Amino acid sequence: MTRLSVFNSPLLLGFDHFERVLDRISKHSAEGYPPYNIEQVGDAGLRITLAVAGFSMDDLTVALEDNQLVVRGRQGEDGEGRVFLHRGIAARQFQRSFVLAEGIEVSGATLDNGLLHVDLVRPTPEPRVRTIPIQGAAAGRGGTRSLEVAAKGGEP
């Protein structure tokens, strides 16, 4: 079966990196532990909230590895000598990864009532306008004109 690409349009040049990232994300396991929310906070802020009940600050690590935010949890064995009739509270280790877009920065992490909040900031890009010079076919017949001057019909 042939895979259809969203980025196959000639208008989307240079987006092959995003396609590879999307493929990598879709291949990751879809395990649901711990559950999490991603929410928009203000114009340039994001917050990832993970439900990590039973984990202390010492049991959790938040790391930025290349363009991935990696949250790991590992609990010590505090159940030694205890006999559980039912054990429904998860006491397993986990690792949850989030691929961050270019320019996203982690501003901090807090643990509050069993919820780990990781705050992200997305800086607003400043628009850039750049004039591209046009080279003539023969260097002696016209030389270089800029797109801006050519569009106005003026001389350089």
C-alpha positions as CSV (number, residue, x, y, z in Angstrom):
1,M,0.0,0.0,0.0
2,T,1.4,3.4,-1.0
3,R,1.6,6.0,1.8
4,L,0.1,9.4,1.0
5,S,2.2,12.3,2.1
6,V,0.7,15.5,3.4
7,F,3.8,17.4,2.4
8,N,3.8,16.2,-1.2
9,S,2.7,19.6,-2.6
10,P,5.3,21.6,-4.6
11,L,4.3,24.6,-2.4
12,L,5.7,22.9,0.7
13,L,9.4,22.8,-0.1
14,G,11.7,21.9,2.8
15,F,9.2,20.3,5.1
16,D,10.6,16.8,4.8
17,H,12.0,17.1,8.3
18,F,8.5,17.6,9.7
19,E,7.3,14.6,7.8
20,R,10.0,12.4,9.4
21,V,9.2,13.8,12.8
22,L,5.5,13.0,12.3
23,D,6.4,9.4,11.2
24,R,8.6,9.0,14.3
25,I,5.8,10.2,16.6
26,S,3.2,7.9,15.0
27,K,5.5,4.9,15.5
28,H,6.0,5.5,19.2
29,S,4.0,3.3,21.5
30,A,0.5,4.5,22.3
31,E,0.8,3.5,26.0
32,G,-1.4,5.8,28.0
33,Y,0.6,6.0,31.3
34,P,0.8,8.6,32.7
35,P,-2.2,10.4,31.3
36,Y,-1.5,14.0,30.3
37,N,-3.0,17.3,29.0
38,I,-1.6,19.9,26.8
39,E,-3.1,23.3,27.1
40,Q,-2.6,26.8,25.7
41,V,-1.7,29.3,28.4
42,G,-1.8,32.8,27.0
43,D,-0.7,33.9,23.6
44,A,2.8,32.3,23.7
45,G,2.6,29.7,26.4
46,L,1.9,26.0,26.6
47,R,1.5,23.8,29.6
48,I,1.9,20.0,29.7
49,T,0.3,18.5,32.8
50,L,1.0,14.8,33.7
51,A,-0.9,12.9,36.4
52,V,1.9,11.4,38.5
53,A,0.1,10.5,41.7
54,G,2.3,8.8,44.2
55,F,5.6,10.2,42.7
56,S,7.6,12.7,44.7
57,M,9.9,15.3,43.3
58,D,12.9,13.0,43.9
59,D,11.2,10.3,41.8
60,L,10.8,12.5,38.7
61,T,13.2,14.0,36.2
62,V,12.4,16.4,33.4
63,A,15.1,16.7,30.7
64,L,15.5,18.4,27.3
65,E,17.3,16.1,24.9
66,D,17.8,17.7,21.5
67,N,14.3,18.8,20.5
68,Q,12.5,16.3,22.8
69,L,11.1,17.0,26.3
70,V,11.6,13.7,28.3
71,V,9.8,13.1,31.6
72,R,10.8,10.1,33.6
73,G,9.5,8.7,36.8
74,R,10.9,5.9,38.9
75,Q,9.6,5.1,42.4
76,G,11.7,3.5,45.1
77,E,10.5,0.3,46.7
78,D,8.6,1.6,49.7
79,G,6.2,-1.3,49.8
80,E,8.7,-3.7,51.3
81,G,7.2,-5.6,54.2
82,R,3.7,-4.4,53.2
83,V,1.0,-6.9,52.2
84,F,-1.4,-5.5,49.6
85,L,-4.9,-7.1,49.3
86,H,-5.4,-4.9,46.2
87,R,-2.8,-2.8,44.5
88,G,-4.5,-0.4,42.0
89,I,-2.1,2.5,42.4
90,A,0.6,2.3,39.7
91,A,4.0,2.0,41.2
92,R,5.9,1.5,37.9
93,Q,8.5,3.5,36.1
94,F,7.6,5.5,33.1
95,Q,9.1,7.6,30.4
96,R,7.0,10.1,28.3
97,S,8.5,12.1,25.4
98,F,7.2,15.1,23.6
99,V,8.8,16.4,20.4
100,L,9.1,20.2,20.6
101,A,9.0,22.5,17.7
102,E,12.0,24.7,16.8
103,G,12.3,27.7,19.2
104,I,10.1,26.3,22.0
105,E,11.7,26.8,25.4
106,V,11.0,25.1,28.7
107,S,10.4,27.8,31.3
108,G,9.9,25.6,34.4
109,A,8.3,22.6,36.0
110,T,6.2,22.3,39.2
111,L,4.7,19.4,41.1
112,D,1.3,20.2,42.8
113,N,-1.2,17.7,44.2
114,G,0.0,14.8,42.1
115,L,0.1,16.8,38.9
116,L,3.4,17.7,37.2
117,H,3.1,20.9,35.2
118,V,5.8,21.7,32.6
119,D,5.5,25.2,31.2
120,L,6.7,26.0,27.7
121,V,7.2,29.3,26.0
122,R,6.8,29.8,22.3
123,P,8.5,33.1,21.3
124,T,6.6,35.0,18.6
125,P,8.7,35.1,15.4
126,E,9.5,38.5,13.9
127,P,8.6,38.8,10.3
128,R,11.6,39.1,8.0
129,V,11.5,40.6,4.6
130,R,14.5,40.0,2.3
131,T,15.2,41.2,-1.2
132,I,16.7,38.5,-3.5
133,P,19.0,39.8,-6.3
134,I,18.3,38.5,-9.8
135,Q,21.3,37.6,-11.9
136,G,21.1,38.3,-15.6
137,A,21.9,35.5,-18.1
138,A,24.9,37.5,-19.5
139,A,26.9,39.4,-16.9
140,G,27.5,42.2,-19.3
141,R,23.8,42.8,-20.3
142,G,22.0,44.2,-17.4
143,G,23.9,42.8,-14.4
144,T,22.0,42.4,-11.2
145,R,18.6,43.9,-10.3
146,S,16.7,43.4,-7.2
147,L,13.1,42.0,-7.1
148,E,11.9,45.1,-5.3
149,V,13.3,47.5,-8.0
150,A,12.1,45.2,-10.9
151,A,8.6,45.1,-9.4
152,K,8.4,48.9,-9.3
153,G,9.7,49.2,-12.9
154,G,12.6,51.5,-11.8
155,E,16.2,51.4,-12.6
156,P,18.8,50.1,-10.0
